[in-house]
Amino acid sequence: MDAGTEADPNLKASLDCLREHRDEMALWLALEVLQLDPVALDDEELLNRLGSCQERVEERLRAKTAAPREQVSRQ
């Protein structure tokens, strides 16, 4: 970004969220990568469990970020 150039507010909010919740984002990404592993692709039960874990991470992140998003939208 050049000096004096403002970033898109949605991009800035996403990057702030990523920085604040780095561990959960890394876990989510690791689960995504595991689901693409050739061995995992052959194991339907493993894929279901990895997907369930990923959904729980997403739900936690949504719960943590919902209040700040609501405050921003009210402004």
Residue pairs with C-beta under 8 A, 6 or more apart in sequence:
1 7
7 15
13 69
13 72
17 61
17 65
18 25
21 61
21 64
21 65
24 57
24 60
24 61
25 61
27 57
28 54
28 57
28 58
28 61
31 50
31 53
31 54
31 57
32 54
34 40
34 50
35 41
35 47
35 50
35 51
35 54
40 46
40 47
40 50
41 47
